[in-house]
């Protein structure tokens, strides 16, 4: 029987994380991983497996709402999803062989840098910067090759770090391919269902799932994701990007501090 305090923490984390992901894509990992490892003291590998599984569930709930509203480009997302699933399965195989401290530090740095970038630059400036540095025309003319490479990289990072991949897909679609943000978010959420789900399978087979927490997390995250995605079209995109950036920064700092002082 779980302690009531832990149950409350899980429900609050799942619900708030679901709202954030449902509104702007990303991953519940920025909230859930630090909670599971720092505050509850669970093993990093099992925490990653659990986070990926919850990310997949959020992607399904929120993605279907975006699909119903016509804010998903399935044609563009299919290749990303296929290569992303392959990459996620590959990435999840290396998690167990990485020292816990080193893995946590990698996660913390990635989360912190993502958050800092969005908080300072917002979305518009990032689009301008990325597109001014890359050969966008070549990427657009060779979408299949680009999606294959990008999907594989995103999937590997997702399966390895426990970061569901939705945020990375959204970043690629918005910053590199210039997609309208609602289409990018909706597409990335549905693709996250496949990628995070595939990444979680590798952890399930190795018994790296916190099954005793799933009921509370699934219910809370699914509810939060449904609410967040429902109101997504009414939220100022630039302000939302900065708010999510702040959350990423706080969680990234929390992870890094935990490693440095453990």
C-alpha positions as CSV (number, residue, x, y, z in Angstrom):
1,X,0.0,0.0,0.0
2,X,1.5,3.3,-1.1
3,X,1.8,6.2,1.3
4,X,-0.9,8.8,0.8
5,X,1.6,11.6,0.4
6,X,3.2,9.8,-2.5
7,X,-0.2,9.2,-4.1
8,X,-1.0,12.9,-3.9
9,X,2.4,13.8,-5.3
10,X,1.9,11.4,-8.2
11,X,-1.5,12.7,-9.0
12,X,-0.4,16.3,-9.0
13,X,2.6,15.6,-11.1
14,X,0.7,13.5,-13.6
15,X,-2.1,16.0,-13.9
16,X,0.2,19.1,-14.2
17,X,2.6,17.3,-16.6
18,X,-0.3,16.1,-18.7
19,X,-1.6,19.7,-19.0
20,X,1.8,21.1,-20.1
21,X,2.4,18.3,-22.6
22,X,-1.2,18.5,-23.9
23,X,-0.9,22.2,-24.5
24,X,2.6,22.5,-26.0
25,X,3.9,19.0,-26.6
26,X,7.2,18.1,-24.9
27,X,7.4,15.4,-22.2
28,X,6.1,14.7,-18.8
29,X,9.7,13.7,-18.0
30,X,10.7,17.2,-17.0
31,X,8.4,16.9,-14.1
32,X,8.1,13.2,-13.5
33,X,11.7,12.1,-13.6
34,X,12.9,14.5,-10.9
35,X,9.9,13.7,-8.7
36,X,10.5,9.9,-9.0
37,X,14.3,10.1,-8.6
38,X,14.9,13.1,-6.3
39,X,11.8,13.3,-4.1
40,X,10.6,9.6,-4.0
41,X,14.1,8.1,-4.5
42,X,13.4,5.6,-7.2
43,X,15.9,4.0,-9.5
44,X,16.6,6.1,-12.6
45,X,16.2,3.3,-15.1
46,X,12.8,2.3,-13.8
47,X,11.8,6.0,-13.6
48,X,12.8,6.4,-17.3
49,X,10.7,3.4,-18.4
50,X,7.7,4.6,-16.4
51,X,8.0,8.1,-17.8
52,X,8.2,6.9,-21.4
53,X,5.1,4.8,-20.8
54,X,3.1,7.8,-19.5
55,X,4.4,9.9,-22.3
56,X,3.0,7.4,-24.8
57,X,-0.4,7.5,-23.0
58,X,-0.4,11.3,-23.0
59,X,0.4,11.3,-26.7
60,X,-2.5,9.1,-27.5
61,X,-5.1,11.1,-25.5
62,X,-3.9,14.6,-26.6
63,X,-3.0,13.6,-30.1
64,X,-6.5,12.2,-30.8
65,X,-8.0,15.5,-29.7
66,X,-5.8,17.4,-32.1
67,X,-6.6,14.9,-34.8
68,X,-10.3,15.5,-34.2
69,X,-9.8,19.2,-34.7
70,X,-7.8,18.7,-37.9
71,X,-4.5,19.9,-36.4
72,X,-2.4,16.9,-37.4
73,X,-0.3,16.3,-40.6
74,X,-0.3,12.5,-40.7
75,X,1.6,12.3,-44.0
76,X,4.6,14.2,-42.6
77,X,4.6,12.4,-39.3
78,X,4.5,8.8,-40.5
79,X,8.1,8.5,-41.5
80,X,9.2,10.4,-38.4
81,X,7.2,7.9,-36.4
82,X,8.6,4.8,-38.1
83,X,12.3,5.8,-37.8
84,X,11.5,7.3,-34.3
85,X,10.2,3.9,-33.1
86,X,13.4,2.2,-34.4
87,X,15.5,4.8,-32.7
88,X,13.6,4.6,-29.4
89,X,14.0,0.8,-29.3
90,X,17.8,1.2,-29.9
91,X,18.1,4.0,-27.3
92,X,16.3,2.1,-24.6
93,X,18.8,-0.7,-24.8
94,X,21.7,1.5,-23.7
95,X,20.0,3.0,-20.6
96,X,20.8,0.1,-18.3
97,X,24.5,0.1,-19.1
98,X,24.9,3.8,-18.3
99,X,25.9,4.8,-14.7
100,X,23.0,6.3,-12.8
101,X,24.8,9.5,-12.0
102,X,26.0,10.1,-15.5
103,X,22.6,9.4,-17.0
104,X,20.9,11.8,-14.6
105,X,23.5,14.5,-15.4
106,X,22.8,14.1,-19.1
107,X,19.1,14.4,-18.6
108,X,19.5,17.5,-16.4
109,X,21.7,19.3,-18.9
110,X,19.4,18.5,-21.8
111,X,16.3,19.7,-19.9
112,X,18.1,22.9,-18.7
113,X,19.4,23.9,-22.1
114,X,16.0,23.4,-23.7
115,X,14.3,25.4,-21.1
116,X,16.9,28.3,-21.2
117,X,16.6,28.5,-24.9
118,X,12.8,28.8,-25.0
119,X,12.7,31.2,-22.0
120,X,15.2,33.6,-23.5
121,X,14.5,33.4,-27.2
122,X,10.8,32.3,-27.4
123,X,9.6,30.5,-30.5
124,X,9.8,33.2,-33.2
125,X,13.4,34.0,-32.7
126,X,14.3,30.4,-32.7
127,X,12.6,29.8,-36.0
128,X,14.5,32.8,-37.6
129,X,17.8,31.7,-36.2
130,X,17.6,28.0,-37.2
131,X,16.3,28.7,-40.7
132,X,19.0,31.3,-41.3
133,X,21.7,28.7,-40.4
134,X,20.3,25.7,-42.2
135,X,19.8,24.8,-45.9
136,X,16.0,24.7,-45.5
137,X,15.4,24.3,-49.2
138,X,17.5,21.2,-49.4
139,X,15.7,19.7,-46.4
140,X,12.3,20.5,-47.9
141,X,13.3,19.0,-51.2
142,X,14.6,15.9,-49.5
143,X,11.9,15.4,-46.8
144,X,12.1,11.6,-46.8
145,X,15.8,11.5,-46.1
146,X,15.6,14.4,-43.6
147,X,12.7,12.8,-41.8
148,X,14.5,9.4,-41.7
149,X,17.6,10.9,-40.2
150,X,15.8,13.3,-37.8
151,X,13.3,10.6,-36.7
152,X,16.1,8.1,-35.9
153,X,18.1,10.7,-33.9
154,X,15.0,11.8,-31.9
155,X,14.0,8.2,-31.2
156,X,17.4,7.3,-29.9
157,X,17.5,10.3,-27.6
158,X,13.9,9.6,-26.4
159,X,14.6,5.9,-25.6
160,X,17.9,6.7,-23.9
161,X,16.9,9.6,-21.7
162,X,13.3,9.0,-21.1
163,X,12.3,12.2,-22.8
164,X,9.3,11.2,-24.8
165,X,10.3,12.8,-28.1
166,X,7.2,14.9,-28.7
167,X,9.0,18.1,-27.9
168,X,11.9,17.2,-30.2
169,X,9.5,16.4,-33.1
170,X,7.6,19.7,-32.5
171,X,10.9,21.6,-32.6
172,X,11.9,20.0,-35.9
173,X,8.5,20.7,-37.5
174,X,8.4,24.3,-36.2
175,X,12.0,25.5,-36.4
176,X,13.3,23.5,-39.4
177,X,10.2,22.9,-41.6
178,X,8.2,26.0,-40.6
179,X,5.0,24.3,-39.7
180,X,2.2,26.3,-38.0
181,X,2.6,25.6,-34.3
182,X,-0.8,23.9,-33.7
183,X,-0.2,21.5,-36.6
184,X,3.3,20.8,-35.3
185,X,2.2,20.2,-31.7
186,X,-0.7,18.0,-32.7
187,X,1.5,15.9,-35.1
188,X,4.3,15.6,-32.5
189,X,1.8,14.4,-29.8
190,X,0.4,11.6,-31.9
191,X,3.9,10.6,-33.0
192,X,5.0,10.6,-29.4
193,X,2.5,7.8,-28.7
194,X,4.4,5.5,-31.1
195,X,7.9,6.6,-30.1
196,X,7.5,6.8,-26.4
197,X,5.5,3.6,-26.5
198,X,8.2,1.8,-28.3
199,X,10.9,3.2,-25.9
200,X,8.9,1.9,-23.0
201,X,8.7,-1.6,-24.5
202,X,12.4,-2.0,-24.1
203,X,12.1,-1.1,-20.4
204,X,9.1,-3.3,-19.9
205,X,10.9,-6.3,-21.2
206,X,13.7,-5.6,-18.7
207,X,11.3,-5.0,-15.8
208,X,12.1,-1.3,-15.6
209,X,8.6,0.0,-14.9
210,X,7.2,1.2,-11.6
211,X,3.9,-0.7,-11.9
212,X,2.7,0.3,-8.5
213,X,2.5,4.0,-9.6
214,X,0.9,3.5,-13.0
215,X,-2.8,3.7,-12.0
216,X,-2.4,7.1,-10.4
217,X,-0.1,8.5,-13.1
218,X,-2.1,7.2,-16.0
219,X,-5.4,8.6,-14.7
220,X,-4.0,12.0,-13.8
221,X,-1.8,12.4,-16.9
222,X,-4.6,11.4,-19.3
223,X,-7.0,13.9,-17.6
224,X,-4.4,16.7,-17.7
225,X,-3.5,16.0,-21.3
226,X,-7.1,16.1,-22.4
227,X,-7.7,19.4,-20.7
228,X,-4.5,20.9,-21.9
229,X,-5.0,19.9,-25.6
230,X,-8.6,21.1,-25.5
231,X,-7.6,24.6,-24.6
232,X,-4.3,24.6,-26.6
233,X,-5.8,26.7,-29.5
234,X,-6.8,29.5,-27.1
235,X,-3.3,30.1,-25.6
236,X,-0.8,32.6,-26.8
237,X,1.9,30.5,-28.4
238,X,4.9,32.7,-27.6
239,X,4.0,33.1,-23.9
240,X,3.3,29.4,-23.6
241,X,6.8,28.6,-25.0
242,X,8.4,30.8,-22.4
243,X,6.3,29.3,-19.5
244,X,7.3,25.7,-20.6
245,X,10.9,26.9,-20.9
246,X,10.8,28.1,-17.3
247,X,9.5,24.7,-16.1
248,X,12.2,22.9,-18.1
249,X,14.9,25.1,-16.5
250,X,13.7,24.5,-12.9
251,X,13.5,20.8,-13.4
252,X,16.9,20.6,-15.1
253,X,18.5,22.6,-12.3
254,X,16.9,20.3,-9.7
255,X,18.3,17.2,-11.5
256,X,21.8,18.7,-11.8
257,X,21.9,19.8,-8.1
258,X,20.8,16.4,-7.0
259,X,23.8,14.8,-8.9
260,X,26.3,17.3,-7.7
261,X,25.4,17.0,-4.0
262,X,24.6,13.3,-3.9
